[in-house]
Amino acid sequence: MIIKSREINIGSYFRIGGDNPLAFILGPCVIENEIVPLKIAEKLKELSDKYHFNFIFKASFDKANRTSYNSFRGVGLEKGINILKKVKEEFNIPVLTDIHESYQAKIVSEVVDVIQIPAFLIRQTDLVYSAAITGKVLNLKKAQFLSPFEMEHVVNKVLEAQNNNFFITDRGTFFGYNRLVNDFKYFPIYKKFAPLCLDVTHSCQLPGMAKSSGGEPEYIDNLSYAGVASYVDLLFFETHFSRKESKSDSSNLILLDDLEKLIPKLIKLGEFVRKEIF
């Protein structure tokens, strides 16, 4: 069963869902400093102009769920928001970041276009509600331990806050220890509620391996094609110039050079799916 989701606006930039073209969420896992996010955003904007696609720039000011206490977490809320503001204004693109505590929702809403609720925190009612009442678009990431059907409870919390601007992201479901799988059969369940995003690079993660999460980036292409063929509305890729220099999720991100080769193929497949299925 392939169905269309309803449409929502990503600020004043573009629309997702329905018959709208495949869009993307792209950016580094974490804000490492002021220079790297701006360089990555510049490259992504160049690709967007070249291949004619819409995207939301993503970067986290704090990675509060790192495997090790000593792992790099980011530049912090105040500095991170200022950097995201520079990205937004310099390149005229919407920006997204995640929050981990309720008080952060109002602060980030003054800059970002999309507030992301991390997968491990998606059942935290106060966190979801505080983000919802800002009126911003929300990215609701399904927890690795939840079924697609259980996301209806999260959706209802957002709707009860009088916010209808949200989409759902699948980032895989635990399959035993240290493995994630994506159940494409149930993707239509998500799309009954909202536009659907497939988080490709996190789905290629191997959680909790040794001192940090591992990854299987060699399967990114295959998973991406499957998602587009399943009529997702967005694809999510964390990306960087260098796997070695990336300070978070280096084992499962996609390098910018590889992303440039992949995106035109995904756009063509997305156009074919939208033309031929309906």
NULO-612092 format. One record per residue (C-alpha): residue in three letters; x, y, z; residue number from 1. Coordinates in pm, 1 decimal, always signed. Layout:
% NULO-612092
[node "ala", [X, Y, Z], NUM]
...
END
This chain:
% NULO-612092
[node "met", [+0.0, +0.0, +0.0], 1]
[node "ile", [+160.7, +322.6, -117.8], 2]
[node "ile", [-13.3, +638.0, +2.8], 3]
[node "lys", [+50.8, +1009.4, -13.0], 4]
[node "ser", [+102.7, +1198.7, +307.9], 5]
[node "arg", [-51.4, +1536.1, +380.8], 6]
[node "glu", [+152.2, +1846.4, +299.2], 7]
[node "ile", [+322.8, +2085.8, +539.4], 8]
[node "asn", [+533.8, +2399.6, +498.9], 9]
[node "ile", [+898.2, +2416.0, +598.1], 10]
[node "gly", [+877.1, +2778.6, +704.5], 11]
[node "ser", [+846.7, +2999.0, +397.0], 12]
[node "tyr", [+1102.5, +2794.0, +203.4], 13]
[node "phe", [+920.1, +2495.1, +50.3], 14]
[node "arg", [+655.4, +2229.1, +106.0], 15]
[node "ile", [+696.6, +1859.1, +174.2], 16]
[node "gly", [+453.5, +1570.1, +147.3], 17]
[node "gly", [+183.7, +1502.7, -109.0], 18]
[node "asp", [+314.0, +1531.3, -464.7], 19]
[node "asn", [+601.9, +1758.6, -371.2], 20]
[node "pro", [+950.2, +1651.9, -484.8], 21]
[node "leu", [+1177.5, +1445.7, -266.7], 22]
[node "ala", [+1355.1, +1673.4, -18.0], 23]
[node "phe", [+1654.7, +1619.7, +208.0], 24]
[node "ile", [+1789.0, +1683.9, +557.8], 25]
[node "leu", [+2165.7, +1728.3, +531.4], 26]
[node "gly", [+2451.1, +1839.9, +751.8], 27]
[node "pro", [+2713.0, +1737.3, +1006.0], 28]
[node "cys", [+2613.1, +1539.6, +1312.9], 29]
[node "val", [+2746.0, +1799.7, +1554.5], 30]
[node "ile", [+2852.4, +2163.9, +1539.1], 31]
[node "glu", [+3227.3, +2123.0, +1583.2], 32]
[node "asn", [+3319.3, +2490.9, +1554.7], 33]
[node "glu", [+3212.2, +2793.8, +1353.0], 34]
[node "ile", [+3409.4, +2708.2, +1039.5], 35]
[node "val", [+3308.6, +2349.9, +956.3], 36]
[node "pro", [+2926.4, +2394.8, +950.4], 37]
[node "leu", [+2957.0, +2698.4, +723.9], 38]
[node "lys", [+3187.3, +2512.4, +484.6], 39]
[node "ile", [+2955.2, +2211.3, +472.7], 40]
[node "ala", [+2650.4, +2435.7, +426.5], 41]
[node "glu", [+2824.5, +2615.5, +140.6], 42]
[node "lys", [+2892.6, +2284.9, -34.8], 43]
[node "leu", [+2536.0, +2162.5, +21.4], 44]
[node "lys", [+2390.2, +2486.5, -113.8], 45]
[node "glu", [+2611.7, +2446.2, -419.4], 46]
[node "leu", [+2476.4, +2092.6, -472.2], 47]
[node "ser", [+2119.7, +2212.9, -416.3], 48]
[node "asp", [+2155.3, +2479.2, -685.0], 49]
[node "lys", [+2327.5, +2238.2, -923.3], 50]
[node "tyr", [+2080.5, +1950.3, -894.4], 51]
[node "his", [+1767.2, +2150.8, -806.8], 52]
[node "phe", [+1653.6, +2001.5, -477.1], 53]
[node "asn", [+1528.7, +2140.9, -147.6], 54]
[node "phe", [+1702.2, +2065.1, +179.2], 55]
[node "ile", [+1705.4, +2148.2, +548.7], 56]
[node "phe", [+2046.3, +2202.2, +707.7], 57]
[node "lys", [+2093.4, +1991.6, +1022.4], 58]
[node "ala", [+2350.8, +2017.2, +1298.8], 59]
[node "ser", [+2338.2, +1957.4, +1675.3], 60]
[node "phe", [+2468.1, +2209.0, +1928.4], 61]
[node "asp", [+2494.2, +1931.6, +2189.1], 62]
[node "lys", [+2509.1, +1553.4, +2156.2], 63]
[node "ala", [+2374.6, +1465.0, +2498.5], 64]
[node "asn", [+2351.3, +1091.1, +2430.8], 65]
[node "arg", [+2714.2, +1007.0, +2349.2], 66]
[node "thr", [+2836.8, +658.0, +2436.4], 67]
[node "ser", [+3126.9, +794.9, +2642.3], 68]
[node "tyr", [+3123.9, +1084.2, +2889.4], 69]
[node "asn", [+3451.6, +1202.3, +2736.5], 70]
[node "ser", [+3321.7, +1214.5, +2378.0], 71]
[node "phe", [+3295.9, +1553.3, +2206.6], 72]
[node "arg", [+2943.6, +1689.4, +2254.6], 73]
[node "gly", [+2937.9, +2016.1, +2061.6], 74]
[node "val", [+2979.4, +2387.9, +2117.9], 75]
[node "gly", [+2679.2, +2437.1, +2345.1], 76]
[node "leu", [+2338.9, +2601.3, +2310.1], 77]
[node "glu", [+2422.6, +2971.1, +2284.1], 78]
[node "lys", [+2718.2, +2940.6, +2049.0], 79]
[node "gly", [+2548.7, +2668.2, +1847.2], 80]
[node "ile", [+2235.0, +2871.3, +1785.6], 81]
[node "asn", [+2442.3, +3168.3, +1672.5], 82]
[node "ile", [+2626.4, +2948.1, +1422.1], 83]
[node "leu", [+2300.1, +2805.7, +1287.7], 84]
[node "lys", [+2169.9, +3161.3, +1249.8], 85]
[node "lys", [+2474.8, +3246.6, +1037.2], 86]
[node "val", [+2415.0, +2939.9, +818.8], 87]
[node "lys", [+2050.1, +3032.4, +774.3], 88]
[node "glu", [+2115.3, +3394.9, +686.4], 89]
[node "glu", [+2423.5, +3345.1, +469.1], 90]
[node "phe", [+2279.2, +3069.5, +250.9], 91]
[node "asn", [+1904.1, +3137.2, +281.5], 92]
[node "ile", [+1823.7, +2781.3, +384.5], 93]
[node "pro", [+1605.8, +2640.1, +664.9], 94]
[node "val", [+1791.1, +2496.2, +963.1], 95]
[node "leu", [+1717.5, +2215.0, +1208.2], 96]
[node "thr", [+1859.6, +2119.3, +1544.2], 97]
[node "asp", [+1759.9, +1881.9, +1821.3], 98]
[node "ile", [+1679.5, +1953.7, +2183.0], 99]
[node "his", [+1723.6, +1738.3, +2492.2], 100]
[node "glu", [+1559.5, +1946.6, +2763.4], 101]
[node "ser", [+1226.4, +2127.7, +2766.0], 102]
[node "tyr", [+1367.2, +2475.0, +2836.9], 103]
[node "gln", [+1569.7, +2462.5, +2514.2], 104]
[node "ala", [+1259.6, +2459.4, +2290.7], 105]
[node "lys", [+1175.3, +2828.1, +2322.4], 106]
[node "ile", [+1538.1, +2935.6, +2281.6], 107]
[node "val", [+1604.8, +2739.1, +1963.2], 108]
[node "ser", [+1264.1, +2831.9, +1816.9], 109]
[node "glu", [+1384.0, +3191.1, +1782.9], 110]
[node "val", [+1630.8, +3078.1, +1515.0], 111]
[node "val", [+1557.6, +2733.2, +1372.9], 112]
[node "asp", [+1283.4, +2633.2, +1133.0], 113]
[node "val", [+1256.1, +2273.6, +1251.4], 114]
[node "ile", [+1296.0, +2137.3, +1605.2], 115]
[node "gln", [+1399.3, +1775.0, +1621.9], 116]
[node "ile", [+1301.2, +1541.5, +1905.3], 117]
[node "pro", [+1570.6, +1272.8, +1939.0], 118]
[node "ala", [+1461.3, +912.9, +1902.6], 119]
[node "phe", [+1558.0, +809.5, +2256.1], 120]
[node "leu", [+1352.9, +1100.5, +2398.8], 121]
[node "ile", [+1043.0, +1078.9, +2182.6], 122]
[node "arg", [+825.7, +947.1, +2469.1], 123]
[node "gln", [+916.0, +1237.9, +2698.7], 124]
[node "thr", [+585.5, +1421.4, +2715.5], 125]
[node "asp", [+716.8, +1751.5, +2851.6], 126]
[node "leu", [+990.4, +1766.1, +2586.5], 127]
[node "val", [+750.8, +1697.5, +2299.8], 128]
[node "tyr", [+489.9, +1937.9, +2433.4], 129]
[node "ser", [+736.0, +2222.7, +2493.5], 130]
[node "ala", [+856.2, +2190.7, +2133.5], 131]
[node "ala", [+504.2, +2165.6, +1996.5], 132]
[node "ile", [+376.1, +2484.9, +2162.6], 133]
[node "thr", [+645.7, +2690.7, +1989.5], 134]
[node "gly", [+448.5, +2642.7, +1667.0], 135]
[node "lys", [+763.5, +2539.0, +1482.0], 136]
[node "val", [+779.2, +2240.7, +1249.5], 137]
[node "leu", [+877.4, +1930.4, +1445.9], 138]
[node "asn", [+1079.4, +1631.8, +1332.9], 139]
[node "leu", [+954.3, +1342.0, +1545.4], 140]
[node "lys", [+1214.3, +1066.3, +1534.0], 141]
[node "lys", [+1071.8, +721.9, +1606.6], 142]
[node "ala", [+1253.2, +551.6, +1888.5], 143]
[node "gln", [+1446.5, +239.9, +1801.7], 144]
[node "phe", [+1234.0, +52.8, +2057.3], 145]
[node "leu", [+891.7, +168.4, +1930.9], 146]
[node "ser", [+670.5, +23.2, +1661.0], 147]
[node "pro", [+531.3, +249.6, +1386.4], 148]
[node "phe", [+186.1, +207.6, +1541.4], 149]
[node "glu", [+302.0, +352.2, +1874.0], 150]
[node "met", [+400.7, +679.5, +1708.6], 151]
[node "glu", [+31.7, +769.4, +1708.7], 152]
[node "his", [+63.9, +847.2, +2081.4], 153]
[node "val", [+343.6, +1096.3, +2009.1], 154]
[node "val", [+143.0, +1250.2, +1725.4], 155]
[node "asn", [-156.0, +1297.9, +1955.1], 156]
[node "lys", [+59.0, +1487.9, +2207.0], 157]
[node "val", [+163.0, +1730.8, +1935.0], 158]
[node "leu", [-192.5, +1772.2, +1806.4], 159]
[node "glu", [-316.7, +1837.8, +2160.7], 160]
[node "ala", [-70.1, +2128.9, +2168.5], 161]
[node "gln", [-250.7, +2269.8, +1860.7], 162]
[node "asn", [+46.4, +2205.9, +1632.9], 163]
[node "asn", [-15.4, +2034.4, +1300.7], 164]
[node "asn", [+328.3, +2109.6, +1155.2], 165]
[node "phe", [+534.5, +1796.0, +1197.4], 166]
[node "phe", [+681.2, +1502.6, +1013.4], 167]
[node "ile", [+799.0, +1160.8, +1130.9], 168]
[node "thr", [+1141.9, +1009.3, +1081.1], 169]
[node "asp", [+1222.2, +638.9, +1079.3], 170]
[node "arg", [+1579.7, +572.3, +1188.9], 171]
[node "gly", [+1557.3, +197.4, +1226.8], 172]
[node "thr", [+1432.8, -43.6, +1491.9], 173]
[node "phe", [+1643.8, -259.2, +1720.6], 174]
[node "phe", [+1693.1, -609.0, +1580.8], 175]
[node "gly", [+1867.2, -794.6, +1859.4], 176]
[node "tyr", [+2186.5, -638.9, +1991.1], 177]
[node "asn", [+2379.2, -366.7, +1804.1], 178]
[node "arg", [+2170.5, -390.8, +1486.6], 179]
[node "leu", [+1899.4, -174.9, +1330.9], 180]
[node "val", [+1650.3, -264.0, +1059.3], 181]
[node "asn", [+1394.4, -57.0, +866.1], 182]
[node "asp", [+1052.5, -213.1, +816.9], 183]
[node "phe", [+935.2, -67.3, +486.2], 184]
[node "lys", [+613.6, -267.6, +500.9], 185]
[node "tyr", [+478.2, -32.8, +766.3], 186]
[node "phe", [+586.4, +296.8, +614.9], 187]
[node "pro", [+223.7, +370.9, +515.2], 188]
[node "ile", [+136.9, +373.7, +887.2], 189]
[node "tyr", [+355.0, +678.8, +939.8], 190]
[node "lys", [+217.2, +850.0, +631.3], 191]
[node "lys", [-135.7, +837.0, +766.4], 192]
[node "phe", [-16.9, +1083.9, +1029.3], 193]
[node "ala", [+232.7, +1308.1, +850.1], 194]
[node "pro", [+505.8, +1332.1, +585.6], 195]
[node "leu", [+772.5, +1064.7, +629.1], 196]
[node "cys", [+1149.6, +1097.0, +641.2], 197]
[node "leu", [+1394.9, +808.2, +626.1], 198]
[node "asp", [+1711.2, +870.5, +826.6], 199]
[node "val", [+1951.1, +671.9, +612.5], 200]
[node "thr", [+2282.1, +727.0, +786.2], 201]
[node "his", [+2156.3, +659.2, +1140.4], 202]
[node "ser", [+1986.2, +345.6, +1011.3], 203]
[node "cys", [+2333.7, +226.8, +906.4], 204]
[node "gln", [+2461.0, +273.3, +1260.4], 205]
[node "leu", [+2574.0, -15.9, +1481.8], 206]
[node "pro", [+2473.8, +118.6, +1825.3], 207]
[node "gly", [+2689.8, +68.3, +2130.8], 208]
[node "met", [+2983.8, -104.1, +1969.0], 209]
[node "ala", [+3288.3, -90.7, +2200.8], 210]
[node "lys", [+3355.3, +270.1, +2313.7], 211]
[node "ser", [+3146.3, +427.7, +2037.2], 212]
[node "ser", [+2880.6, +337.3, +1784.4], 213]
[node "gly", [+2996.6, +162.8, +1471.3], 214]
[node "gly", [+2847.3, +177.9, +1125.7], 215]
[node "glu", [+2795.5, +17.8, +786.8], 216]
[node "pro", [+2809.3, +309.3, +540.2], 217]
[node "glu", [+2854.2, +67.0, +250.4], 218]
[node "tyr", [+2476.8, +7.9, +264.2], 219]
[node "ile", [+2374.1, +374.4, +241.9], 220]
[node "asp", [+2301.5, +366.0, -131.9], 221]
[node "asn", [+2089.9, +51.6, -114.8], 222]
[node "leu", [+1886.2, +177.8, +179.5], 223]
[node "ser", [+1834.3, +514.8, +9.7], 224]
[node "tyr", [+1693.4, +357.3, -306.4], 225]
[node "ala", [+1456.3, +141.0, -101.9], 226]
[node "gly", [+1329.9, +446.7, +83.8], 227]
[node "val", [+1264.6, +650.1, -228.5], 228]
[node "ala", [+1088.7, +352.3, -390.3], 229]
[node "ser", [+868.3, +340.1, -78.8], 230]
[node "tyr", [+763.0, +701.7, -147.2], 231]
[node "val", [+924.2, +874.7, +149.3], 232]
[node "asp", [+901.0, +1252.5, +145.5], 233]
[node "leu", [+1250.2, +1324.2, +276.7], 234]
[node "leu", [+1585.1, +1152.5, +314.6], 235]
[node "phe", [+1817.4, +1233.0, +603.9], 236]
[node "phe", [+2195.8, +1210.9, +563.4], 237]
[node "glu", [+2460.7, +1322.5, +807.0], 238]
[node "thr", [+2760.7, +1426.7, +601.0], 239]
[node "his", [+3112.0, +1563.6, +630.4], 240]
[node "phe", [+3422.4, +1632.2, +424.7], 241]
[node "ser", [+3626.7, +1377.7, +619.2], 242]
[node "arg", [+3531.9, +1067.2, +813.2], 243]
[node "lys", [+3857.3, +1099.6, +1007.0], 244]
[node "glu", [+3797.6, +1461.7, +1107.2], 245]
[node "ser", [+3428.9, +1425.4, +1194.5], 246]
[node "lys", [+3380.2, +1435.3, +1572.3], 247]
[node "ser", [+3053.2, +1240.9, +1583.9], 248]
[node "asp", [+2894.0, +953.8, +1389.8], 249]
[node "ser", [+3199.8, +928.5, +1168.4], 250]
[node "ser", [+3147.1, +556.0, +1114.2], 251]
[node "asn", [+2803.4, +584.7, +953.7], 252]
[node "leu", [+2791.8, +926.5, +783.4], 253]
[node "ile", [+2820.3, +975.7, +406.8], 254]
[node "leu", [+3112.0, +1174.3, +272.0], 255]
[node "leu", [+3020.6, +1483.6, +73.1], 256]
[node "asp", [+3189.5, +1350.7, -240.7], 257]
[node "asp", [+2981.5, +1032.4, -222.7], 258]
[node "leu", [+2666.6, +1230.6, -148.6], 259]
[node "glu", [+2717.6, +1432.6, -466.3], 260]
[node "lys", [+2725.6, +1110.7, -668.6], 261]
[node "leu", [+2417.8, +967.5, -496.5], 262]
[node "ile", [+2175.7, +1260.9, -488.0], 263]
[node "pro", [+2115.1, +1294.7, -867.0], 264]
[node "lys", [+2023.7, +924.9, -880.2], 265]
[node "leu", [+1782.1, +961.8, -590.5], 266]
[node "ile", [+1619.0, +1265.6, -749.4], 267]
[node "lys", [+1562.0, +1074.8, -1074.4], 268]
[node "leu", [+1418.6, +776.7, -888.2], 269]
[node "gly", [+1194.3, +1007.4, -685.6], 270]
[node "glu", [+1061.5, +1170.1, -1002.7], 271]
[node "phe", [+991.3, +828.0, -1154.6], 272]
[node "val", [+807.8, +704.5, -844.3], 273]
[node "arg", [+591.0, +1015.9, -823.7], 274]
[node "lys", [+507.1, +998.7, -1194.0], 275]
[node "glu", [+446.0, +627.0, -1235.2], 276]
[node "ile", [+276.5, +516.9, -911.6], 277]
[node "phe", [-4.5, +774.0, -901.9], 278]
END
